[in-house]
Amino acid sequence: PWCAITVQPTITHGNHYVYQTGASVTLPTEYGADVSSGWTAWNGTDEITATTGNEIGIVEANSSNKAVKAGKTTVTAKGG
């Protein structure tokens, strides 16, 4: 199954997104936390494969892979 994600506000120029999905997702606890490992790159528009009832966390990271914004929600997946 997949889910479509919309992030508001829009990404800051020069930054990029990374995400995690799972039964429980722990977001970075501080501004500037390193998200270079354990997170998957996301272009901000592609559908993400995820399981209904799991959590999804999305982090906006700067060019040094340091967290600048983050959020999470529970997945409601579409499709097969």
CYANA upper distance limits for C-alpha pairs under 8 A (distance plus 0.5 A):
  1 PRO  CA     49 THR  CA      6.22
  1 PRO  CA     50 ALA  CA      6.54
  1 PRO  CA     51 THR  CA      6.91
  1 PRO  CA     77 ALA  CA      6.13
  1 PRO  CA     78 LYS  CA      6.08
  1 PRO  CA     79 GLY  CA      5.47
  1 PRO  CA     80 GLY  CA      5.64
  2 TRP  CA     47 GLU  CA      6.63
  2 TRP  CA     48 ILE  CA      5.85
  2 TRP  CA     49 THR  CA      4.63
  2 TRP  CA     50 ALA  CA      5.97
  2 TRP  CA     51 THR  CA      8.05
  2 TRP  CA     77 ALA  CA      5.76
  2 TRP  CA     78 LYS  CA      5.90
  2 TRP  CA     79 GLY  CA      6.67
  3 CYS  CA     47 GLU  CA      6.07
  3 CYS  CA     48 ILE  CA      5.91
  3 CYS  CA     49 THR  CA      6.80
  3 CYS  CA     50 ALA  CA      7.00
  3 CYS  CA     75 VAL  CA      7.89
  3 CYS  CA     76 THR  CA      7.41
  3 CYS  CA     77 ALA  CA      5.31
  3 CYS  CA     78 LYS  CA      6.26
  4 ALA  CA     45 THR  CA      8.33
  4 ALA  CA     46 ASP  CA      7.80
  4 ALA  CA     47 GLU  CA      5.31
  4 ALA  CA     48 ILE  CA      7.03
  5 ILE  CA     44 GLY  CA      8.27
  5 ILE  CA     45 THR  CA      7.77
  5 ILE  CA     47 GLU  CA      7.40
  5 ILE  CA     48 ILE  CA      8.16
  6 THR  CA     44 GLY  CA      8.23
  6 THR  CA     45 THR  CA      8.25
  7 VAL  CA     44 GLY  CA      8.20
 11 ILE  CA     15 ASN  CA      7.18
 11 ILE  CA     16 HIS  CA      7.77
 11 ILE  CA     60 GLU  CA      7.57
 14 GLY  CA     62 ASN  CA      7.29
 14 GLY  CA     63 SER  CA      7.12
 15 ASN  CA     60 GLU  CA      7.08
 15 ASN  CA     61 ALA  CA      6.05
 15 ASN  CA     62 ASN  CA      4.94
 15 ASN  CA     63 SER  CA      6.34
 16 HIS  CA     41 ALA  CA      8.31
 16 HIS  CA     42 TRP  CA      8.06
 16 HIS  CA     43 ASN  CA      7.70
 16 HIS  CA     60 GLU  CA      6.18
 16 HIS  CA     61 ALA  CA      5.92
 16 HIS  CA     62 ASN  CA      6.92
 16 HIS  CA     63 SER  CA      7.90
 17 TYR  CA     41 ALA  CA      6.54
 17 TYR  CA     42 TRP  CA      5.78
 17 TYR  CA     43 ASN  CA      6.96
 17 TYR  CA     44 GLY  CA      7.10
 17 TYR  CA     58 ILE  CA      7.22
 17 TYR  CA     59 VAL  CA      6.11
 17 TYR  CA     60 GLU  CA      5.14
 17 TYR  CA     61 ALA  CA      6.50
 18 VAL  CA     35 VAL  CA      8.29
 18 VAL  CA     39 TRP  CA      6.11
 18 VAL  CA     40 THR  CA      5.58
 18 VAL  CA     41 ALA  CA      4.84
 18 VAL  CA     42 TRP  CA      5.77
 18 VAL  CA     58 ILE  CA      6.33
 18 VAL  CA     59 VAL  CA      5.88
 18 VAL  CA     60 GLU  CA      7.16
 18 VAL  CA     61 ALA  CA      7.80
 19 TYR  CA     39 TRP  CA      5.86
 19 TYR  CA     40 THR  CA      5.71
 19 TYR  CA     41 ALA  CA      7.06
 19 TYR  CA     42 TRP  CA      7.23
 19 TYR  CA     56 ILE  CA      7.49
 19 TYR  CA     57 GLY  CA      5.93
 19 TYR  CA     58 ILE  CA      4.93
 19 TYR  CA     59 VAL  CA      6.68
 20 GLN  CA     25 VAL  CA      7.24
 20 GLN  CA     38 GLY  CA      8.15
 20 GLN  CA     39 TRP  CA      6.06
 20 GLN  CA     40 THR  CA      6.93
 20 GLN  CA     56 ILE  CA      6.20
 20 GLN  CA     57 GLY  CA      5.82
 20 GLN  CA     58 ILE  CA      7.31
 21 THR  CA     25 VAL  CA      6.96
 21 THR  CA     50 ALA  CA      6.98
 21 THR  CA     54 ASN  CA      7.25
 21 THR  CA     55 GLU  CA      6.09
 21 THR  CA     56 ILE  CA      4.89
 21 THR  CA     57 GLY  CA      6.96
 22 GLY  CA     50 ALA  CA      8.44
 22 GLY  CA     51 THR  CA      8.39
 22 GLY  CA     54 ASN  CA      5.79
 22 GLY  CA     55 GLU  CA      6.05
 22 GLY  CA     56 ILE  CA      7.27
 23 ALA  CA     53 GLY  CA      8.04
 23 ALA  CA     54 ASN  CA      5.07
 23 ALA  CA     55 GLU  CA      6.38
 24 SER  CA     54 ASN  CA      7.24
 24 SER  CA     55 GLU  CA      6.20
 25 VAL  CA     55 GLU  CA      6.47
 25 VAL  CA     56 ILE  CA      7.07
 25 VAL  CA     57 GLY  CA      6.72
 25 VAL  CA     72 LYS  CA      8.32
 26 THR  CA     57 GLY  CA      8.11
 27 LEU  CA     57 GLY  CA      7.08
 27 LEU  CA     59 VAL  CA      8.31
 27 LEU  CA     70 ALA  CA      7.31
 27 LEU  CA     71 GLY  CA      7.75
 27 LEU  CA     72 LYS  CA      8.14
 28 PRO  CA     33 ALA  CA      6.46
 28 PRO  CA     35 VAL  CA      8.34
 28 PRO  CA     67 ALA  CA      7.58
 28 PRO  CA     70 ALA  CA      7.99
 29 THR  CA     33 ALA  CA      7.78
 30 GLU  CA     67 ALA  CA      8.25
 31 TYR  CA     66 LYS  CA      8.09
 31 TYR  CA     67 ALA  CA      6.22
 31 TYR  CA     68 VAL  CA      5.99
 31 TYR  CA     69 LYS  CA      7.95
 32 GLY  CA     66 LYS  CA      5.05
 32 GLY  CA     67 ALA  CA      5.29
 32 GLY  CA     68 VAL  CA      6.60
 33 ALA  CA     66 LYS  CA      5.75
 33 ALA  CA     67 ALA  CA      5.75
 34 ASP  CA     65 ASN  CA      6.41
 34 ASP  CA     66 LYS  CA      5.21
 34 ASP  CA     67 ALA  CA      6.92
 35 VAL  CA     39 TRP  CA      6.85
 35 VAL  CA     61 ALA  CA      7.94
 35 VAL  CA     65 ASN  CA      6.02
 35 VAL  CA     66 LYS  CA      6.43
 35 VAL  CA     67 ALA  CA      6.96
 36 SER  CA     65 ASN  CA      5.86
 36 SER  CA     66 LYS  CA      8.15
 42 TRP  CA     46 ASP  CA      7.77
 50 ALA  CA     54 ASN  CA      7.89
 50 ALA  CA     56 ILE  CA      8.35
 50 ALA  CA     75 VAL  CA      7.42
 50 ALA  CA     77 ALA  CA      6.90
 51 THR  CA     75 VAL  CA      6.97
 51 THR  CA     76 THR  CA      7.84
 51 THR  CA     77 ALA  CA      6.51
 52 THR  CA     74 THR  CA      8.04
 52 THR  CA     75 VAL  CA      5.39
 52 THR  CA     76 THR  CA      5.13
 52 THR  CA     77 ALA  CA      5.52
 53 GLY  CA     74 THR  CA      6.36
 53 GLY  CA     75 VAL  CA      5.90
 53 GLY  CA     76 THR  CA      7.05
 54 ASN  CA     74 THR  CA      6.22
 54 ASN  CA     75 VAL  CA      6.00
 55 GLU  CA     72 LYS  CA      7.28
 55 GLU  CA     73 THR  CA      6.15
 55 GLU  CA     74 THR  CA      4.90
 55 GLU  CA     75 VAL  CA      6.15
 56 ILE  CA     72 LYS  CA      5.93
 56 ILE  CA     73 THR  CA      6.16
 56 ILE  CA     74 THR  CA      6.73
 56 ILE  CA     75 VAL  CA      6.89
 57 GLY  CA     70 ALA  CA      7.71
 57 GLY  CA     71 GLY  CA      6.21
 57 GLY  CA     72 LYS  CA      4.62
 57 GLY  CA     73 THR  CA      7.23
 58 ILE  CA     70 ALA  CA      6.20
 58 ILE  CA     71 GLY  CA      6.11
 58 ILE  CA     72 LYS  CA      6.69
 59 VAL  CA     67 ALA  CA      6.81
 59 VAL  CA     68 VAL  CA      7.93
 59 VAL  CA     69 LYS  CA      6.24
 59 VAL  CA     70 ALA  CA      4.75
 59 VAL  CA     71 GLY  CA      7.11
 60 GLU  CA     67 ALA  CA      6.45
 60 GLU  CA     68 VAL  CA      6.25
 60 GLU  CA     69 LYS  CA      5.57
 60 GLU  CA     70 ALA  CA      6.63
 61 ALA  CA     65 ASN  CA      5.69
 61 ALA  CA     66 LYS  CA      5.60
 61 ALA  CA     67 ALA  CA      4.91
 61 ALA  CA     68 VAL  CA      6.00
 61 ALA  CA     69 LYS  CA      7.63
 62 ASN  CA     66 LYS  CA      5.98
 62 ASN  CA     67 ALA  CA      7.14
 62 ASN  CA     68 VAL  CA      7.28
